[in-house]
């Protein structure tokens, strides 16, 4: 039996890099911003060592447009930034969705709006899930909560990007990015090899037109002016977005007999996990529902919890109320949904969440 | 059974607070435990304040953030003022009495006062204050053996600092045997 590789103690940011490299990422383009600077730092040495390309761009705009270029050539590539930097990239993310090119964008969220601060926050939920760019486009949004998930989810991120030819956003925050944890860098079961990933682009990637070899040049664009062209294109996008729904995923902890289900994602979900576990030990019937994909939102799994008992829901998130809207859409008035928000830059512990969870359990405020 | 322990380590930027947390976290991982390490950072610089939280458990760790820590390592005065009120009721605080006014130490708390900076100076450099304090923390909590932490230095220290390992091993020992 082969020995499992040693665990290494690394930040979520570094786990992102190692996961991306093992998944087959060949290009990284980025511009520095706290709290994700370990991502470009690690890529700058590790990517060239593996024969890939690292470019520190002159701006976020440049970086994301380099990503569009690499992606159009079918190259597994990514960029990363934080909140206000991601805001600058939205135009091109929309272009990528419109031109159907795969790319991975990592957002390690900081406080906002505007430049905000550099502490933890989850206030880019809307930006990531509802899309900051123009037009009818959707991004996959994956939400890791541990350094190990940062590593593992990069495989899903690249696989989904290529399978659906669509941008994929990995949404962490200052806690997920800055926290060190033991990570085992082993590709997840069923992960594509880098070669398999590259093969996915054979039918559409731009390779340089040779009119003697190929009948028609390949064109990737989002400008579709001919009559009916955009309508047909958007119909196919709609079908694609419908198909994407099958990828929705969530983790459920103690949900089976829970009177109250806490819904939380990313760093706040792991803190809520501790709070829920402590409350369980004290005999309280509470559970945790943690979406690991924020788009598509795992609404069917959440809805399935309503029918299996009389229960209420509490959304906890580090913002002024964003994911709670998707939870309410999923629950559709069939059960009480309350909300507890945490302000940016506050490092909350599990003890801090005990009171709001107990209050909701007892049918407290329904915000 | 869960072997849970958490610690907030705090001091001036430059005192090696984050290194201390990293050494401890790496050692816990080597011993097969689960561990999280998180630095609380701002626009930090030498002379500013820095702190980090390390959580050690035999089970997967939920929250890496702790409001009322079971232990603290306090290297300077502002850190005492900030974290003493948050220390858990039965928690223990390791206090660097070289830089902290011990008149402000709450006598109702379990405190280990150790002149870590003075001890480090006698051993050669005040830069080893952190390892002296970590030694005292290891003695007070008994979570990890001193030897395991001393050994991990060989793994954690970058090549160009290898020559300092022996001095740091001694600093850990001095802090451990002082208390």
Interface residues (C-beta under 8 A of the other chain):
Chain A: X7 X9 X35 X118 X175 X178 X179 X180 X181 X182 X270 X271 X272 X273 X274 X275 X277 X347 X348 X349 X350 X351 X352
Chain B: X22 X25 X26 X29 X34 X35 X36 X37 X38 X39 X40 X41 X42 X43 X61 X62 X63 X64 X65 X66 X67 X68
